[in-house]
Amino acid sequence: MTEKPPLDSLEDRAWLGEGQSETQLTAVPGLDGAETSNADRPAWDSKVQYVLAQVGFSVGLGNVWRFPYLCHQNGGGAFMLLYVFLLLIVGVPLFFMELAAGQSIRQGSIGVWKHISPKLAGIGYSSCIVCFYVALYYNVIIAWSLFYLGNSFQYPLPWEHCPIDVSTNATVKECASSSPTSYFWFRKALDITNCIDESGEFNPIMTGCLFAAWAIVSLAMIKGIKSSAKVMYFSSVFPYVVLFIFLIRGLMLDGAMDGIAYMFYPKLELWGSVQVWRQAATQVFFALGLGYGSVIAYSSYNPVNNNCHRDALMVSGINFMTSVLASLVVFVILGFRAKNIAMRCVAENLGLLSHMGSNQHFDPWINATDPSSVSLEEYRDWFSHHSSTLGPNITDCSLEEEMNKGIEGTGLAFIAFTEVMALFPASPFWSTLFFLMLLNLGLSTMFGTMQGILTPLMDNFSLLGRHRTILTVSSCALGFVIGLLFTQRSGNYFVTMFDDYSATLPLVIVVIFETIAVSWVYGTDRFLDDIEVMLKWRPPVVYKYLWKYVCLIAMVGLLAASFMRMVFKRPTYTAWNQATSSEMTLEYPGWALGMIVMLIALASLPVPIGYIHSMWKNRTAHNPLSEEGGGQAMHRELYTKCSSTDQLESLNRDPSEEDEAPPRTAFLPLGSEHYRLLEQEEEEEEDEEEQDTVV
């Protein structure tokens, strides 16, 4: 056995506590030839690139149209306080865990969990499947943004007025019964059917936009992070510029302060609702992109000593502040919209009374002949005194009632916002800015989602890793072909289905198993040891208890609440009825429910299948070394590099020794070089030299 001389310098281990490992990341294991060495692995050109990539992925369309809606529906300021609380005790710890795992092992999601335990390799495959689901429908939203962006270079905007039916020389009935923006969205953009059972033919314009969206993603990612990172400089920063421009412009509008007051007014009584807690936890979960594998993929391109704890706090904080900024913009715009609707109501009612000759009802300060001179407060005060003597055609005009009508998702972006921008001077300019912002928000998230698919596959399969360009183009081509499902006339209903059900339960399941893998399979103390090796300082011990108990219980509770909601409340979707020119809520048909179950099962099955496959492989193995990772086992003592001769001796050990004392796998991956004992007391060195303990 070769001699194990002490380290040349004590400085490298001065900061280590007693009994902690000094394993250092040198190369990713390549036992099956699937992984590549760290020397060949791409890396970020700068820390700014990395931060922009993580922020760009986590800050997406949900910050603009999902968070403001949840804040609107669940108590305003009260929901924000609850969100911050869950972000600190659940979101940040889990985000930090994924960052640390990816940075230390330097692999995608498949390689990370496979490295911890071969039985958990299915977690990474589940992440890839969910990422693919999200990429399919997310790129459709980018296609919609491209369509609206192309139509923004017109004056007046095509959704500003209802079109004229040439056969009758009158306004199109469907538009007159709804609104110009609703008609343009449902009839011109989507040409939507009345329900999901009516598929209809393909929408050729939207199909072309979807092809353009996938082409942009393919070109931006064709050279990995080297090409996508360059795009991030614009796609991650530009949305903030637009949000600030819209905020400044919006604060000048009538009704803006009413919207902000509505946003921050706290309704603390809603904290007693389980539904509010479920929605807050879900938003934290999806806002940070947990479980997708994209966070792990991005962090795997970092140097090992990068301060991932600071990154977790910084990205989480930026994400929350972006949600608040976007909410301010949304509520300012909605306040202006509500004020305009209320004032139109005042003008219509006063016009009716003026034509009816009911001047006896007017107070001296109400001028019925000039409705613009009557404020909303004056009208409501007058109405409260005379409502009993007025006919049923005269109604109240309430700004609060309009604000209570919550709008989320596509309805907020493609109906409410387009309606407001049509009222702005130079409306094409504002429309172009807004849809450029949506396009960049979508693309930056899309890059991260695709990275969550491509990085694990290239890391785990050497053939794919050698043909990055072909893999990227093929993945985008496959996404486009399957995405044709969303460009048929009923495609919007499938987008809703995928958004509501394809990712929620599988991602929660993935994160639950990730937490179990780190907290209970690998061990939080060992995980913190390895983070200390990377960062050269030990994270607070509170993370240990958050990972083991708080995060795990919260995720299980979220899974149970989401599952029970699906079971006890039949899934529904919102459909557009052409005859009534209005939206209605419909239940999914049986075949659609079967499709939902299939999507959830397909994304969740890799976890148990991976476990069963690993167990079967272990039982049928002829020797212990055939078990994946068996040659990498090591004791958790203080080791450093030694000659390759020791590895040969370790591989020829008696298998019975391993059965008697199972070795513990190190979280930090071992390279092709191995480790020798650190300098210790002379007596300990002599005892250990007598033992044939080799890693």
Steps between C-alpha positions, in 0.01 A plus 500: 500500500634841407602744766255783580706812571337795673376808319762760418296781647282514810332815376257310277355308792524760775138598458371143507337370814596169652365200316389685186594407146740684279396332179537744214324502167747413224309300242156355460493121527498319172455136592258435217648746262192713523643796680762742389787645693469841657787625288280460192188644663382844384506782754345843537714783368415711804291502816270756338411251226411236757288732715314630195434143388361394840293819533380470141383144559328562834346834398245416233148562384366373833647804675301728268165330478483233773640669811290821462186291455570292813577818691172646372292196595662411832514806717743742336766592756405197713587266214837674454589448865403133477699463179814649659463270801477187283779628276738523797421166666435286190603674178849625584617176675386281209646740244831500690493120512466471122769761437745324732426157354554610141811701579671227699430203273514707179238294324143546381203376702540136391867485595452680834241263645661198339824597670337514843334163448440297182154424638410869465600545135131514406469842665710655224303329224173628651643852501589469131149383408335785690739749338394367163132542591561860602709574191220374275235744619731782610625546147140531384467807726816637336332438162194698615730785606665494157157521335395801709841661455461477123152656521624785721655682202163632387310817573241475628564168672288220348336428836407862564165491316252233398513400132212559260308209348509574126184299434286703741713816517467482879732422788578129534249367752750289695725804550214736588380257767842468664782750435751573222791352697310181591383457142851544360645250750242224466407542134797654319795360698366161610191455280388289793235227509218484754649211702792262516299225324493711182856485373465695176769541238846645555544875535758568225618838631551368854676191364746729324553700819566177693759396241668840536502466881667158488749629241601785733547259791701259285733769365554651847590165657680326216838555666385448859554767763760669282226618265199521733696704757560772242127527436438518876664842520203641311216258577551517878556877531256641244181395691611708800546806280149457360345440844650821635385694191146364540503576873602864446243541222233321701542719808391796287166337417169573668415214737860384548507570873166320544658191348807519727282548808300194401821301455650570843183500711549195727218252563656298780186291554586307182797341680253256646431352157695188400454600137697822554791310656494247216510770235778691677712185534437407137605846383823483706564158354455599137648851528844358589481219244550223755503144371549587133869418508580833334635649823727196538608519135593868516690464828692200367694736270630698800844469660491281809577780746222730376291640788174322415344600835527867411364420154196328651418803716567747219298324228209434738498865606513625141219263408275631778577865427425439133163355597427810708610730216285311249205511744535877532490535123202264468296668776578848367374393157198316645417804715504720190289245310247472784474878526435527126230231512335667800502842332348353183230356724435847647478656154257231376271532803493878489434482127200273560359735764554802279310338213223394737462858622547399860665825601305510825736240640811706445659695780609853411865398461423210258515613138331224298577670172874478564577161662875565482458773763353251751752311711452137596465592868230759423304253292516226765393742772208615285406140414498395868237770574274444196541131416156414643323735254701399192408234250683166462696631200693746719780319683773575745852553365760352734874506444544237775265265318709524185820445700348191660474336160830317508678437170791263466717334242424557135192705586718756681767525231301464179166657600529740796842646417426532129178683587689752713781552250245584232403801716857633518625766261745339254343164583711297249817604686366379836365181350833422336683559830261278694514201266877532463512471879277190495714350225823549696348376826385187322828441320719535809284244682492280193880492482516376859229242439681358197826499694325283757441247221822517298763521777396178684476307173841617376660432839353154535533373143838551337363459147259791550772704668719470191219622272364804684382676183308202367340440841394865534352525150329161529345590837366827362366326188325240715357777718361675193337184361332412832418869551271489196245370751480856632464674163172338405188704574450328836869537585447758775306244704796260485735780607277549806502125568879474485547814707261391774573130531803366309764655725347565843479154657808349327722793602384486862572125500846565352587759767375271778737226383783752456454609862485139621816420300702780659350496851447132571691296240820702484466686830479871572817502711702347217338737252596799716852354531536495123360851465758611757772344284375700202433834667765478777237597756211303644140607429276557807381183669139616454516364145537152642161516672333687217603232249422203723166611639353836395556479123410134483177543699407808297551316170302196616223732616499679164486167317208381715310827456554502122399135468188540712396805299521297180308208652219691671461774241468375144753682277348779293610745233374832366356489148388774262143467374461665162119514516490692829833679444604421854718263701358204688641235729478141371607165643762300316355201311602147594770466235658830613504378863674186377755717322562698821556178697732369228709819502537490880578127503754523217692773684484326840573139403878536444549537877357158601626338178853620572482362853366161387757477221785573742373239750466239225846586370650457847335164555611360166855632525770231511735707713477815711709702256237472227278724704520851358726721703638202694855588406454852632414417861705671767511541878427845637850568632752762396634405157707658230640379168722193480639285222283292272655180640276531805193485281606168354543361849160637604333337201652164596377506859310211644128562431415372846670806650254726325209295622615529858559876492321670214692807388335839474490673164643849495273774366788677331595284199834324488723544203726253328757581769449383855578599848748445783473569872572848633783557744382419852659393826783249458314231692194536277713486186664175606164341581348607171798384296443155641146507369436452130246780477492631147254714302 
